[in-house]
């Protein structure tokens, strides 16, 4: 089991409904934010790859909801990579209440790598290396 990338945030009024529950769509927003920050912070040259035309296309995203987050809860997102293939990989997310470490949701994102022409391409070596470092695969 590899490293776990962590992202922390606080549920704010804009993230909640009238009952102060975090909107379900926020789980997908947090998946994207966490993934993007992992690219910036953990993939050597990742930002340059994106600037030079590499595209990460979300092929599939899912989230299994378990428990509500409420206004001002502190959310801890754990992210790892699994099932790296030639041109795609899955990203696994777990959403915890940081105060209790209780699991509130878990989900996955399947991403496909593409070039600036949006043609599918092999996973670049810098992404493959970082993915192995953060691998959830045994």
mmCIF file of the C-alpha atoms, coordinates in Angstrom:
data_MODEL
# 
_entry.id   MODEL 
# 
loop_
_atom_site.group_PDB 
_atom_site.id 
_atom_site.type_symbol 
_atom_site.label_atom_id 
_atom_site.label_alt_id 
_atom_site.label_comp_id 
_atom_site.label_asym_id 
_atom_site.label_entity_id 
_atom_site.label_seq_id 
_atom_site.pdbx_PDB_ins_code 
_atom_site.Cartn_x 
_atom_site.Cartn_y 
_atom_site.Cartn_z 
_atom_site.occupancy 
_atom_site.B_iso_or_equiv 
_atom_site.pdbx_formal_charge 
_atom_site.auth_seq_id 
_atom_site.auth_comp_id 
_atom_site.auth_asym_id 
_atom_site.auth_atom_id 
_atom_site.pdbx_PDB_model_num 
ATOM 1   C CA . UNK A 1 1   ? 0.000   0.000  0.000   1.00 0.00 ? 1   UNK A CA 1 
ATOM 2   C CA . UNK A 1 2   ? 1.431   3.353  -1.063  1.00 0.00 ? 2   UNK A CA 1 
ATOM 3   C CA . UNK A 1 3   ? 1.190   6.844  0.308   1.00 0.00 ? 3   UNK A CA 1 
ATOM 4   C CA . UNK A 1 4   ? -2.135  8.586  0.889   1.00 0.00 ? 4   UNK A CA 1 
ATOM 5   C CA . UNK A 1 5   ? -2.608  12.116 -0.411  1.00 0.00 ? 5   UNK A CA 1 
ATOM 6   C CA . UNK A 1 6   ? -4.636  14.264 1.988   1.00 0.00 ? 6   UNK A CA 1 
ATOM 7   C CA . UNK A 1 7   ? -6.733  17.355 1.397   1.00 0.00 ? 7   UNK A CA 1 
ATOM 8   C CA . UNK A 1 8   ? -8.521  19.250 4.151   1.00 0.00 ? 8   UNK A CA 1 
ATOM 9   C CA . UNK A 1 9   ? -11.382 21.718 3.916   1.00 0.00 ? 9   UNK A CA 1 
ATOM 10  C CA . UNK A 1 10  ? -14.206 23.129 6.018   1.00 0.00 ? 10  UNK A CA 1 
ATOM 11  C CA . UNK A 1 11  ? -17.879 22.952 5.017   1.00 0.00 ? 11  UNK A CA 1 
ATOM 12  C CA . UNK A 1 12  ? -19.107 26.519 4.469   1.00 0.00 ? 12  UNK A CA 1 
ATOM 13  C CA . UNK A 1 13  ? -22.549 28.024 3.966   1.00 0.00 ? 13  UNK A CA 1 
ATOM 14  C CA . UNK A 1 14  ? -22.184 27.896 0.167   1.00 0.00 ? 14  UNK A CA 1 
ATOM 15  C CA . UNK A 1 15  ? -21.576 24.131 0.389   1.00 0.00 ? 15  UNK A CA 1 
ATOM 16  C CA . UNK A 1 16  ? -24.832 23.450 2.246   1.00 0.00 ? 16  UNK A CA 1 
ATOM 17  C CA . UNK A 1 17  ? -28.582 23.327 1.749   1.00 0.00 ? 17  UNK A CA 1 
ATOM 18  C CA . UNK A 1 18  ? -31.302 24.842 3.937   1.00 0.00 ? 18  UNK A CA 1 
ATOM 19  C CA . UNK A 1 19  ? -30.821 22.109 6.537   1.00 0.00 ? 19  UNK A CA 1 
ATOM 20  C CA . UNK A 1 20  ? -27.066 22.835 6.631   1.00 0.00 ? 20  UNK A CA 1 
ATOM 21  C CA . UNK A 1 21  ? -26.213 19.430 5.087   1.00 0.00 ? 21  UNK A CA 1 
ATOM 22  C CA . UNK A 1 22  ? -23.373 19.494 2.573   1.00 0.00 ? 22  UNK A CA 1 
ATOM 23  C CA . UNK A 1 23  ? -24.738 19.160 -0.971  1.00 0.00 ? 23  UNK A CA 1 
ATOM 24  C CA . UNK A 1 24  ? -24.044 15.725 -2.489  1.00 0.00 ? 24  UNK A CA 1 
ATOM 25  C CA . UNK A 1 25  ? -22.454 17.376 -5.545  1.00 0.00 ? 25  UNK A CA 1 
ATOM 26  C CA . UNK A 1 26  ? -19.717 18.753 -3.250  1.00 0.00 ? 26  UNK A CA 1 
ATOM 27  C CA . UNK A 1 27  ? -18.257 15.248 -2.988  1.00 0.00 ? 27  UNK A CA 1 
ATOM 28  C CA . UNK A 1 28  ? -17.586 15.343 -6.754  1.00 0.00 ? 28  UNK A CA 1 
ATOM 29  C CA . UNK A 1 29  ? -16.198 18.869 -6.509  1.00 0.00 ? 29  UNK A CA 1 
ATOM 30  C CA . UNK A 1 30  ? -13.838 17.718 -3.755  1.00 0.00 ? 30  UNK A CA 1 
ATOM 31  C CA . UNK A 1 31  ? -12.745 14.745 -5.872  1.00 0.00 ? 31  UNK A CA 1 
ATOM 32  C CA . UNK A 1 32  ? -11.690 17.164 -8.624  1.00 0.00 ? 32  UNK A CA 1 
ATOM 33  C CA . UNK A 1 33  ? -9.974  19.620 -6.287  1.00 0.00 ? 33  UNK A CA 1 
ATOM 34  C CA . UNK A 1 34  ? -8.077  16.856 -4.504  1.00 0.00 ? 34  UNK A CA 1 
ATOM 35  C CA . UNK A 1 35  ? -6.964  15.267 -7.780  1.00 0.00 ? 35  UNK A CA 1 
ATOM 36  C CA . UNK A 1 36  ? -5.828  18.614 -9.200  1.00 0.00 ? 36  UNK A CA 1 
ATOM 37  C CA . UNK A 1 37  ? -3.823  19.523 -6.096  1.00 0.00 ? 37  UNK A CA 1 
ATOM 38  C CA . UNK A 1 38  ? -2.205  16.064 -6.121  1.00 0.00 ? 38  UNK A CA 1 
ATOM 39  C CA . UNK A 1 39  ? -1.082  16.728 -9.706  1.00 0.00 ? 39  UNK A CA 1 
ATOM 40  C CA . UNK A 1 40  ? 0.322   20.115 -8.680  1.00 0.00 ? 40  UNK A CA 1 
ATOM 41  C CA . UNK A 1 41  ? 2.049   18.892 -5.505  1.00 0.00 ? 41  UNK A CA 1 
ATOM 42  C CA . UNK A 1 42  ? 3.025   15.267 -6.175  1.00 0.00 ? 42  UNK A CA 1 
ATOM 43  C CA . UNK A 1 43  ? 3.507   14.727 -9.916  1.00 0.00 ? 43  UNK A CA 1 
ATOM 44  C CA . UNK A 1 44  ? 6.944   15.998 -10.888 1.00 0.00 ? 44  UNK A CA 1 
ATOM 45  C CA . UNK A 1 45  ? 6.366   18.346 -13.835 1.00 0.00 ? 45  UNK A CA 1 
ATOM 46  C CA . UNK A 1 46  ? 2.608   17.707 -13.622 1.00 0.00 ? 46  UNK A CA 1 
ATOM 47  C CA . UNK A 1 47  ? 1.676   21.358 -13.968 1.00 0.00 ? 47  UNK A CA 1 
ATOM 48  C CA . UNK A 1 48  ? 3.976   21.703 -16.988 1.00 0.00 ? 48  UNK A CA 1 
ATOM 49  C CA . UNK A 1 49  ? 2.376   18.614 -18.561 1.00 0.00 ? 49  UNK A CA 1 
ATOM 50  C CA . UNK A 1 50  ? -1.073  20.206 -18.190 1.00 0.00 ? 50  UNK A CA 1 
ATOM 51  C CA . UNK A 1 51  ? 0.173   23.553 -19.514 1.00 0.00 ? 51  UNK A CA 1 
ATOM 52  C CA . UNK A 1 52  ? 1.683   21.732 -22.504 1.00 0.00 ? 52  UNK A CA 1 
ATOM 53  C CA . UNK A 1 53  ? -1.643  20.183 -23.469 1.00 0.00 ? 53  UNK A CA 1 
ATOM 54  C CA . UNK A 1 54  ? -2.072  17.005 -21.412 1.00 0.00 ? 54  UNK A CA 1 
ATOM 55  C CA . UNK A 1 55  ? -5.762  16.522 -20.623 1.00 0.00 ? 55  UNK A CA 1 
ATOM 56  C CA . UNK A 1 56  ? -7.254  14.440 -17.824 1.00 0.00 ? 56  UNK A CA 1 
ATOM 57  C CA . UNK A 1 57  ? -10.702 13.321 -18.946 1.00 0.00 ? 57  UNK A CA 1 
ATOM 58  C CA . UNK A 1 58  ? -13.118 12.007 -16.342 1.00 0.00 ? 58  UNK A CA 1 
ATOM 59  C CA . UNK A 1 59  ? -14.634 8.890  -17.882 1.00 0.00 ? 59  UNK A CA 1 
ATOM 60  C CA . UNK A 1 60  ? -16.612 7.850  -14.829 1.00 0.00 ? 60  UNK A CA 1 
ATOM 61  C CA . UNK A 1 61  ? -17.168 9.197  -11.307 1.00 0.00 ? 61  UNK A CA 1 
ATOM 62  C CA . UNK A 1 62  ? -19.114 7.700  -8.462  1.00 0.00 ? 62  UNK A CA 1 
ATOM 63  C CA . UNK A 1 63  ? -19.606 8.360  -4.787  1.00 0.00 ? 63  UNK A CA 1 
ATOM 64  C CA . UNK A 1 64  ? -21.167 6.156  -2.149  1.00 0.00 ? 64  UNK A CA 1 
ATOM 65  C CA . UNK A 1 65  ? -22.703 8.378  0.475   1.00 0.00 ? 65  UNK A CA 1 
ATOM 66  C CA . UNK A 1 66  ? -22.727 7.116  4.077   1.00 0.00 ? 66  UNK A CA 1 
ATOM 67  C CA . UNK A 1 67  ? -23.355 10.084 6.373   1.00 0.00 ? 67  UNK A CA 1 
ATOM 68  C CA . UNK A 1 68  ? -23.995 13.840 6.188   1.00 0.00 ? 68  UNK A CA 1 
ATOM 69  C CA . UNK A 1 69  ? -21.436 16.558 6.673   1.00 0.00 ? 69  UNK A CA 1 
ATOM 70  C CA . UNK A 1 70  ? -22.812 19.704 8.287   1.00 0.00 ? 70  UNK A CA 1 
ATOM 71  C CA . UNK A 1 71  ? -21.915 23.385 8.282   1.00 0.00 ? 71  UNK A CA 1 
ATOM 72  C CA . UNK A 1 72  ? -18.373 23.949 9.609   1.00 0.00 ? 72  UNK A CA 1 
ATOM 73  C CA . UNK A 1 73  ? -17.482 20.257 9.765   1.00 0.00 ? 73  UNK A CA 1 
ATOM 74  C CA . UNK A 1 74  ? -13.847 19.707 8.886   1.00 0.00 ? 74  UNK A CA 1 
ATOM 75  C CA . UNK A 1 75  ? -13.551 17.313 5.935   1.00 0.00 ? 75  UNK A CA 1 
ATOM 76  C CA . UNK A 1 76  ? -10.454 15.182 5.403   1.00 0.00 ? 76  UNK A CA 1 
ATOM 77  C CA . UNK A 1 77  ? -10.157 13.638 1.945   1.00 0.00 ? 77  UNK A CA 1 
ATOM 78  C CA . UNK A 1 78  ? -7.820  10.686 1.406   1.00 0.00 ? 78  UNK A CA 1 
ATOM 79  C CA . UNK A 1 79  ? -6.841  9.912  -2.191  1.00 0.00 ? 79  UNK A CA 1 
ATOM 80  C CA . UNK A 1 80  ? -4.948  7.035  -3.785  1.00 0.00 ? 80  UNK A CA 1 
ATOM 81  C CA . UNK A 1 81  ? -4.412  5.641  -7.287  1.00 0.00 ? 81  UNK A CA 1 
ATOM 82  C CA . UNK A 1 82  ? -5.408  2.141  -8.388  1.00 0.00 ? 82  UNK A CA 1 
ATOM 83  C CA . UNK A 1 83  ? -5.678  0.021  -11.524 1.00 0.00 ? 83  UNK A CA 1 
ATOM 84  C CA . UNK A 1 84  ? -3.235  1.968  -13.689 1.00 0.00 ? 84  UNK A CA 1 
ATOM 85  C CA . UNK A 1 85  ? -3.525  0.776  -17.264 1.00 0.00 ? 85  UNK A CA 1 
ATOM 86  C CA . UNK A 1 86  ? -2.007  2.032  -20.501 1.00 0.00 ? 86  UNK A CA 1 
ATOM 87  C CA . UNK A 1 87  ? -4.040  5.225  -20.905 1.00 0.00 ? 87  UNK A CA 1 
ATOM 88  C CA . UNK A 1 88  ? -6.292  5.316  -17.852 1.00 0.00 ? 88  UNK A CA 1 
ATOM 89  C CA . UNK A 1 89  ? -6.388  4.878  -14.107 1.00 0.00 ? 89  UNK A CA 1 
ATOM 90  C CA . UNK A 1 90  ? -8.801  4.983  -11.209 1.00 0.00 ? 90  UNK A CA 1 
ATOM 91  C CA . UNK A 1 91  ? -8.537  7.366  -8.299  1.00 0.00 ? 91  UNK A CA 1 
ATOM 92  C CA . UNK A 1 92  ? -10.009 6.311  -4.960  1.00 0.00 ? 92  UNK A CA 1 
ATOM 93  C CA . UNK A 1 93  ? -11.362 8.875  -2.497  1.00 0.00 ? 93  UNK A CA 1 
ATOM 94  C CA . UNK A 1 94  ? -12.436 8.532  1.135   1.00 0.00 ? 94  UNK A CA 1 
ATOM 95  C CA . UNK A 1 95  ? -14.138 11.402 2.949   1.00 0.00 ? 95  UNK A CA 1 
ATOM 96  C CA . UNK A 1 96  ? -13.727 11.580 6.715   1.00 0.00 ? 96  UNK A CA 1 
ATOM 97  C CA . UNK A 1 97  ? -14.943 13.919 9.409   1.00 0.00 ? 97  UNK A CA 1 
ATOM 98  C CA . UNK A 1 98  ? -11.561 15.068 10.662  1.00 0.00 ? 98  UNK A CA 1 
ATOM 99  C CA . UNK A 1 99  ? -12.780 15.514 14.257  1.00 0.00 ? 99  UNK A CA 1 
ATOM 100 C CA . UNK A 1 100 ? -14.095 11.943 14.585  1.00 0.00 ? 100 UNK A CA 1 
ATOM 101 C CA . UNK A 1 101 ? -12.278 10.164 11.710  1.00 0.00 ? 101 UNK A CA 1 
ATOM 102 C CA . UNK A 1 102 ? -15.655 8.665  10.814  1.00 0.00 ? 102 UNK A CA 1 
ATOM 103 C CA . UNK A 1 103 ? -16.027 7.708  7.134   1.00 0.00 ? 103 UNK A CA 1 
ATOM 104 C CA . UNK A 1 104 ? -18.795 9.789  5.516   1.00 0.00 ? 104 UNK A CA 1 
ATOM 105 C CA . UNK A 1 105 ? -18.390 8.761  1.858   1.00 0.00 ? 105 UNK A CA 1 
ATOM 106 C CA . UNK A 1 106 ? -16.114 7.000  -0.575  1.00 0.00 ? 106 UNK A CA 1 
ATOM 107 C CA . UNK A 1 107 ? -15.866 7.223  -4.309  1.00 0.00 ? 107 UNK A CA 1 
ATOM 108 C CA . UNK A 1 108 ? -13.821 6.727  -7.432  1.00 0.00 ? 108 UNK A CA 1 
ATOM 109 C CA . UNK A 1 109 ? -12.888 8.678  -10.517 1.00 0.00 ? 109 UNK A CA 1 
ATOM 110 C CA . UNK A 1 110 ? -11.780 6.902  -13.688 1.00 0.00 ? 110 UNK A CA 1 
ATOM 111 C CA . UNK A 1 111 ? -9.616  9.196  -15.769 1.00 0.00 ? 111 UNK A CA 1 
ATOM 112 C CA . UNK A 1 112 ? -8.286  8.839  -19.278 1.00 0.00 ? 112 UNK A CA 1 
ATOM 113 C CA . UNK A 1 113 ? -5.185  10.688 -20.439 1.00 0.00 ? 113 UNK A CA 1 
ATOM 114 C CA . UNK A 1 114 ? -5.331  12.592 -23.721 1.00 0.00 ? 114 UNK A CA 1 
ATOM 115 C CA . UNK A 1 115 ? -3.061  14.912 -25.681 1.00 0.00 ? 115 UNK A CA 1 
ATOM 116 C CA . UNK A 1 116 ? -3.808  18.495 -26.719 1.00 0.00 ? 116 UNK A CA 1 
ATOM 117 C CA . UNK A 1 117 ? -5.859  17.167 -29.666 1.00 0.00 ? 117 UNK A CA 1 
ATOM 118 C CA . UNK A 1 118 ? -7.983  15.188 -27.174 1.00 0.00 ? 118 UNK A CA 1 
ATOM 119 C CA . UNK A 1 119 ? -6.664  11.914 -28.559 1.00 0.00 ? 119 UNK A CA 1 
ATOM 120 C CA . UNK A 1 120 ? -6.174  9.217  -25.946 1.00 0.00 ? 120 UNK A CA 1 
ATOM 121 C CA . UNK A 1 121 ? -2.515  8.753  -25.059 1.00 0.00 ? 121 UNK A CA 1 
ATOM 122 C CA . UNK A 1 122 ? -0.455  6.595  -22.736 1.00 0.00 ? 122 UNK A CA 1 
ATOM 123 C CA . UNK A 1 123 ? -0.080  7.707  -19.141 1.00 0.00 ? 123 UNK A CA 1 
ATOM 124 C CA . UNK A 1 124 ? 3.022   9.936  -19.105 1.00 0.00 ? 124 UNK A CA 1 
ATOM 125 C CA . UNK A 1 125 ? 5.945   8.577  -17.115 1.00 0.00 ? 125 UNK A CA 1 
ATOM 126 C CA . UNK A 1 126 ? 5.811   11.350 -14.505 1.00 0.00 ? 126 UNK A CA 1 
ATOM 127 C CA . UNK A 1 127 ? 2.148   10.516 -13.755 1.00 0.00 ? 127 UNK A CA 1 
ATOM 128 C CA . UNK A 1 128 ? 2.870   6.779  -13.766 1.00 0.00 ? 128 UNK A CA 1 
ATOM 129 C CA . UNK A 1 129 ? 5.726   7.260  -11.277 1.00 0.00 ? 129 UNK A CA 1 
ATOM 130 C CA . UNK A 1 130 ? 3.590   9.370  -8.910  1.00 0.00 ? 130 UNK A CA 1 
ATOM 131 C CA . UNK A 1 131 ? 0.690   6.939  -9.313  1.00 0.00 ? 131 UNK A CA 1 
ATOM 132 C CA . UNK A 1 132 ? 2.869   4.040  -8.191  1.00 0.00 ? 132 UNK A CA 1 
ATOM 133 C CA . UNK A 1 133 ? 4.017   6.052  -5.181  1.00 0.00 ? 133 UNK A CA 1 
ATOM 134 C CA . UNK A 1 134 ? 0.368   6.677  -4.175  1.00 0.00 ? 134 UNK A CA 1 
ATOM 135 C CA . UNK A 1 135 ? -0.923  3.263  -5.237  1.00 0.00 ? 135 UNK A CA 1 
ATOM 136 C CA . UNK A 1 136 ? -3.781  1.580  -3.364  1.00 0.00 ? 136 UNK A CA 1 
ATOM 137 C CA . UNK A 1 137 ? -2.997  -1.689 -5.172  1.00 0.00 ? 137 UNK A CA 1 
ATOM 138 C CA . UNK A 1 138 ? -1.427  -4.399 -3.043  1.00 0.00 ? 138 UNK A CA 1 
# 
